[in-house]
Protein backbone atom coordinates (compact mmCIF):
# COMPACT_ATOMS: atom_id res chain seq x y z
CA UNK A 1 0.00 0.00 0.00
CA UNK A 2 1.31 3.47 -0.87
CA UNK A 3 1.52 6.49 1.40
CA UNK A 4 -1.21 8.04 -0.75
CA UNK A 5 -3.46 5.11 0.16
CA UNK A 6 -2.38 5.44 3.80
CA UNK A 7 -3.36 9.11 3.85
CA UNK A 8 -6.75 8.30 2.35
CA UNK A 9 -7.26 5.54 4.92
CA UNK A 10 -6.50 7.96 7.76
CA UNK A 11 -9.12 10.31 6.32
CA UNK A 12 -11.63 7.46 6.19
CA UNK A 13 -10.82 6.68 9.84
CA UNK A 14 -11.96 10.18 10.83
CA UNK A 15 -8.78 12.23 10.92
CA UNK A 16 -8.94 15.67 9.35
CA UNK A 17 -7.26 16.31 6.01
CA UNK A 18 -4.08 17.78 7.52
CA UNK A 19 -3.69 14.97 10.03
CA UNK A 20 -4.27 12.36 7.34
CA UNK A 21 -1.34 13.56 5.25
CA UNK A 22 0.89 14.12 8.28
CA UNK A 23 0.27 10.66 9.71
CA UNK A 24 0.95 8.93 6.38
CA UNK A 25 4.47 10.43 6.31
CA UNK A 26 5.22 10.58 10.04
CA UNK A 27 7.84 7.81 10.00
CA UNK A 28 9.99 9.80 7.58
CA UNK A 29 10.09 12.97 9.65
CA UNK A 30 11.59 11.99 12.98
CA UNK A 31 8.55 13.57 14.63
CA UNK A 32 6.28 11.36 16.70
CA UNK A 33 3.08 10.17 14.99
CA UNK A 34 0.86 11.46 17.81
CA UNK A 35 2.65 14.83 17.93
CA UNK A 36 2.09 15.31 14.20
CA UNK A 37 -1.59 14.50 14.74
CA UNK A 38 -1.77 17.22 17.40
CA UNK A 39 0.07 19.68 15.16
CA UNK A 40 -2.48 19.06 12.42
CA UNK A 41 -5.55 19.19 14.64
CA UNK A 42 -6.37 22.87 14.12
CA UNK A 43 -5.95 22.91 10.36
CA UNK A 44 -8.93 20.80 9.42
CA UNK A 45 -11.79 22.31 7.46
CA UNK A 46 -9.67 25.13 6.09
CA UNK A 47 -8.24 26.04 9.49
CA UNK A 48 -11.44 25.47 11.35
CA UNK A 49 -13.72 27.79 9.42
CA UNK A 50 -13.76 26.75 5.74
CA UNK A 51 -12.17 30.01 4.69
CA UNK A 52 -8.54 29.12 4.21
CA UNK A 53 -6.15 26.81 2.40
CA UNK A 54 -7.12 23.16 2.13
CA UNK A 55 -5.83 21.24 5.14
CA UNK A 56 -4.35 18.47 3.02
CA UNK A 57 -2.08 21.02 1.34
CA UNK A 58 -1.06 22.37 4.73
CA UNK A 59 -0.13 18.85 5.83
CA UNK A 60 1.85 18.25 2.65
CA UNK A 61 3.73 21.52 3.15
CA UNK A 62 4.58 20.66 6.76
CA UNK A 63 6.00 17.31 5.61
CA UNK A 64 7.91 19.01 2.80
CA UNK A 65 9.49 21.43 5.26
CA UNK A 66 10.40 18.65 7.68
CA UNK A 67 12.01 16.52 4.97
CA UNK A 68 13.88 19.27 3.11
CA UNK A 69 17.22 19.26 4.89
CA UNK A 70 19.12 20.90 2.05
CA UNK A 71 19.07 24.71 2.35
CA UNK A 72 19.89 25.00 -1.35
CA UNK A 73 16.49 23.47 -2.15
CA UNK A 74 14.02 26.20 -1.40
CA UNK A 75 10.97 24.78 0.34
CA UNK A 76 8.84 27.72 -0.78
CA UNK A 77 9.65 27.08 -4.44
CA UNK A 78 8.85 23.39 -4.05
CA UNK A 79 5.68 24.32 -2.17
CA UNK A 80 4.50 26.48 -5.06
CA UNK A 81 4.99 23.58 -7.49
CA UNK A 82 3.06 21.31 -5.16
CA UNK A 83 0.24 23.83 -4.82
CA UNK A 84 -0.04 24.18 -8.60
CA UNK A 85 -0.15 20.42 -9.06
CA UNK A 86 -2.88 20.14 -6.44
CA UNK A 87 -4.87 22.97 -8.02
CA UNK A 88 -4.73 21.31 -11.45
CA UNK A 89 -6.33 18.17 -10.00
CA UNK A 90 -8.70 19.63 -7.40
CA UNK A 91 -9.73 22.84 -9.17
CA UNK A 92 -8.83 25.22 -6.34
CA UNK A 93 -6.78 25.43 -3.13
CA UNK A 94 -9.25 27.10 -0.77
CA UNK A 95 -11.37 24.73 1.34
CA UNK A 96 -14.42 26.94 1.15
CA UNK A 97 -14.38 26.82 -2.66
CA UNK A 98 -13.49 23.13 -2.83
CA UNK A 99 -16.45 22.31 -0.60
CA UNK A 100 -18.84 24.59 -2.52
CA UNK A 101 -19.91 26.50 0.58
CA UNK A 102 -21.14 29.52 -1.38
CA UNK A 103 -22.07 27.80 -4.64
CA UNK A 104 -23.52 24.53 -3.41
CA UNK A 105 -21.29 22.72 -5.92
CA UNK A 106 -18.51 20.56 -4.45
CA UNK A 107 -15.42 20.81 -6.63
CA UNK A 108 -13.45 18.15 -4.81
CA UNK A 109 -14.45 15.92 -1.88
CA UNK A 110 -12.07 15.82 1.09
CA UNK A 111 -10.88 12.29 0.32
CA UNK A 112 -9.79 13.43 -3.13
CA UNK A 113 -8.09 16.51 -1.68
CA UNK A 114 -6.06 14.20 0.56
CA UNK A 115 -5.24 12.05 -2.47
CA UNK A 116 -4.21 15.00 -4.66
CA UNK A 117 -2.12 16.65 -1.94
CA UNK A 118 -0.33 13.35 -1.27
CA UNK A 119 0.26 12.83 -4.99
CA UNK A 120 1.68 16.35 -5.30
CA UNK A 121 3.88 15.77 -2.26
CA UNK A 122 5.21 12.49 -3.68
CA UNK A 123 5.96 14.17 -7.00
CA UNK A 124 7.69 17.11 -5.33
CA UNK A 125 9.76 14.90 -3.03
CA UNK A 126 10.84 12.73 -5.94
CA UNK A 127 11.89 15.77 -8.01
CA UNK A 128 13.88 17.05 -5.02
CA UNK A 129 15.63 13.71 -4.61
CA UNK A 130 13.98 13.08 -1.26
CA UNK A 131 13.14 9.39 -1.12
CA UNK A 132 10.06 7.77 0.30
CA UNK A 133 9.20 4.11 -0.09
CA UNK A 134 6.53 5.21 -2.61
CA UNK A 135 9.26 6.72 -4.80
CA UNK A 136 11.14 3.42 -5.21
N, C-alpha and C positions, 0 to 999 in steps of 0.2 A: 504494500500500500504506500502511496506517495504522501508527502507532506501536504500536498493540496487536498488529498482525500482526508488526511488527518484533521486539517483545519475545518473542512466541511462537517466531519463527524463531531468535532467539538461544538460547532454551531448547532447541529441537530440535538446535542445533549443539553442545550440550554445556555451555553456561554454566549456572551455578546460577541459582536463581530471582531472587535479588537482582541479580546481574550482568545478567540478561536485561532487567529493567526499567531498570536504570541505563543500560545501553548504548543502549537504544531512545530515550532522552531526552538523551543526552550532549551533543548539539550545541546544546541549548537552555541548558545550564548554565554554559558557559564553563570547564568542567573537562574536561581531556583524557580521551578515550574509554578509553585504557589505564589511566589513574589511577583512573577510576570502577570499572573492572573489578577492580583491586586492592583498592579500598575495599570492594567487595562480596564479595570472595573468602571471608571468614570467616563470612558470614551464611547460607550455603547450608545446607539441611537443618535449619532451625530453629536456627541458630547452631551448626552442627556436631554437634548431638547429639539432634535431633528433639524437644527439650523446649520450645522457645521459639516466639516469634511467627514466622509464615510469612515466609520470606525475600523473597517478592515484595512483601509489605506493607512490609517494611523498605526495600526499594529505592524503592518509591513514596513513602515518607515522606522519604527522603533527597532525592529529586528535588523534592518539595513544598517542603522547607526551602530548597533552593538557588534555587528560582524565586520564592519569596515575598519580594520586596524591599520590601514595604510593611509597616512595623511595626504599622500599624493592623489588618492582617489577621492574626489570631493563627493561626500554623501549627498549634498544638496543637488548636484548635477545628476547623480544616479536617481535620486528621489523624483526629480522632474521627469526623467524617462519612464520611471515606474508609474507615475501619475498619468502620463499620456497614454501608456499602454492600457491601464485600467479604464480610462475614459473612453478609449476606442471600443472596448468590450461592453462596458456598462452603460455608456451614454452620458454620464455626468460623474462628478466627484462629490457632490453635496448630498448628504443623506436625505434632506427634505425633498429634493428634486427626484432622487432615485426612488423614493417611496411614494411619490405622487401626492404629497400632502395638500398642495394647493390645486392640483389639476385632477386628482382622482385617478390618474393613470400611473401605475407602477412601471417605472422604466426597468428596474432590475431588483428582483427579490434579494433579501439579505444573503441567502445561501449562495447565490451567484456572485454577489459582491465579494464574499469571502473567497470563493473560487478564483475570481478574476484578480483580486489583490495578491493571492498566493501565487498565481501564475506569473504575474508581473514581477513579484519578488524573486521567484526562481529564475526568471529570464535575466533580471538585473544582476543577481548574484553570479550567475554563470558568466555573463559578459565581463564582470569585474574580477573573475578568476577566484571567486569565493565558493568553495565546494560545499555542497550538501549531498546527502546520499541520493537525492532526486536528480542531481546533475550528472551522476555517473552513468 
